[in-house]
């Protein structure tokens, strides 16, 4: 599998579509230290399934405000934004935060959340591993937003995604953040491998969408500014429901 920076993963996660994925058997076992503690890689995965239509404008505005808040945080930041419905799209990859374009949400389709997470994490890991050592980020933060439940993935299952996220958190110190609509969002996040402190539930409304993304902006700013693990505050949790 080779030797990877501690911000990255191996790329041997390609056993193909399966009804019972066993990608957890491909966990990386070697790593080296990253070299640029002033640089953060921030990856956003946005739900664009059909149910997002009613909050389209709110979501677009919230994402713009989120990025504006991150521009004010000290340190360099590269941003990737991807979205998903029944398909996965990379809108832009590893772009300096000062240069990222506005995002236009185009709701349609179902919720292939597991496929979206699996493809984002493996693709991001491969991209970071291909960077020159001195340019690799000291922090990697992945923010996943969804207003619904998984209903249409074909490439990844729960076991594979849980193994992937657990590997990246425990072996390579990636920070995974989950924004999920509904009262069972934190339980769902934990089943995927997210830490409970990094998961937040919100009300699937325009106001709820704006509030939860604002809460994520605060979380990410703290994570970028400190070596200590971040978590959502009670105030942030209460604002989103």
N, C-alpha and C positions, 0 to 999 in steps of 0.2 A: 504493500500500500504506500510505502514511502514515508518520508518525514515531513510533517506539515507544521507551519506556524501554529502557535496555540490559539490563534484567532480563526483557524480554518478547519476543514475536514478533508478526508480523502474523497475521491469521486467514484469509488466502486460501490455505488448504491443503485446499480442499473439492472437488477435482476428481472425487471420488466413487470407489466401488470400481473397481478395475482389476487385471488380472492382472500388469501391469508398470507400477507407479506411477511417475510422474515429478514427484512433489511437490518434488523438489530445485530445480525451476525457479522456485519461488515464494519463494526466500530473500529475507529482508528486507535492505535496503541502507542504512537510515538508523537512527540511534539517538541518545538523549540520556542523560546520566548519571542514575543513580538517586539518591535524596535521603536515604535513611535507612540509614546503615551499621550501625546497632545492631539492625536487624530482619532476620531470616532467614525466608524461605519454605521450608519443608521438606515435600516431597511423597513419600509412600510408595506404592509399587505392589506389592501382595502377590498371589502366586500362590495361587488357591483351587481349582485343578484337582483332580480326584479322587485323584491320587496323594498329595496333602497330608493325606489322612485319617489316615494312620498317625502323623503328627507334629502333629496338630491342637492338642493341649494344649500341646506344647512351643512351637509357633509363637505361640500366643496369649500365653503367658507371656513369651516372648522379646520380642515387640512391646511388651508392657506395661513390661518392664524397659528397653527401648530408650528409650521415651518418658520414663520416670522419670529416666533418666540425662540426657536433654536438658533436663529442667526445672532441673537443677543447673548448667547452663552459663550464664554471664552473657550478657545480651542478650535481647531479645524474640524470640519464635519463633511463627510461625503454621504450623499443620500441616494438610495435606490427606492423607487416606488413601483410596486406591482399591484395588479388587481386580479380578481377572479370572479367568475360565475361558474358555469359548467366548463369554462376554459380558463387558462392562466395566461396573463399578459404581463410583459415587462414594459412599463411606460418609459422609464429611464433608469440607467444603471450608474451607480457610483459617480454622482455629479456633485461638484462643490456646492454647498448649500446656498451660496450667494447666486448661483446660476440656475437653480432648478426652475422649470417652467410651471405655470399654473396647471392644476389637475382638473380635468373635466370628467365627471362621473357619468357613465353611460349604463344605467341599470338594465339588466336583462338576465334571463336564464335562471338556473338553479344555484345550489351552494356546494361546490366541490371544495370544501374547506381543507380537507386533508391533502388533496392533491396540490392545492395552492401552497400550503405550508411546506410540504415535501420538496416541491420544485423550487421555491424561493430559497430555502436553506441550503440545498445541495448546490444550486447555481451560484449563490453568493459565496459559499465556501470555496468553490472552484475558482471564481474570479479573484478572491482575495489571495488564494494560494499562488496564483499566477503573477501577482504583483512583485516587484523587486522588494527584497527583505526590508530595506530602509524605508519603504513607503507603506508598509503594512500597518493597519490601525492597531492601537493599543486597546480599544474597546469596540465591541460589536453589539449593537442593540437592535432587536427585531420586534416590531410592533405589529400585532395582528388585530384587525377589527372585523367583527361580523355581527349582523343583526339577526342571524337565524341559525339553524342547526344543519350540520352536514347532511346532504341528501343525494349527492351525485358523483362522488369520487370513484375513479376506476383504477388509478395507479398506486395509490397509497391507502393503507388502512390504519386503524388506531394504533396497533402494535408497532408498526414501522415508524410512524410519526413520533410516538412516545420515546422509542429508542433513539431516534435522531435528536430530538430536543434534549433528552437527558444527557446524551453524549456531549452535545455542544455546551450545555450548562456546566456539567460537572468536570469534564476534561479540559475544555477550552475557554471557560468563563464567559460565554456569550450570555447576554441578558435578554430574556424573552418576555414580552409584555402582551397581555391578552385583554382586549376590550370586547365584551360579549353582552348582547341584549338578553334580558330575562333573568329570573331569580336563580337559575341553575348554572349561570355563566362560570362561576368560580369552580364549581364541581367539574364542569366540562373541561375547563382549562387544566385542572390538575390531572384529569384522565389523559390529556394530551402530553403532559410532561412539564407544563408551566408551574412555577411556584405560586402558591396561593397569594402571597404578598404582592406579586406582580400581575395579578388578575383583578379585574374590576367589572362589576355588573352595571348595566345602564338600562334606562327605559327607552324603548325603540320609538322615539319621537324626535322632532326637530330639536327641541330644547335638550333632550337627553343626549342626542348625538353631539351637540356642541359642547355640553358639559363634560362628557367623558373624554373627548379629544383634548379639551383644555386640561383635564386631570392628567392625561398622558403627557402633555407638554411639560407639566411640572415634574412628573416622575422622571422623564428623560433628561431634563435639565439637571436634576439632582444626580442621576446616574452618571452623567457626563462630567460632573464637577467633583465627584468624590470617589474614593476607592472603596468605600463601604457599600454594601448591597442596598439598593433602593427598594422602597415599597410604597404603596398607595397609602395616603393618610385617611383618617376617618372623615375629615372634612371633604376630601376629594370623593370618597365613596358616597357620602350622603348627597353631594351635589349632583350625582349622575342618576339618581333614582327618584 
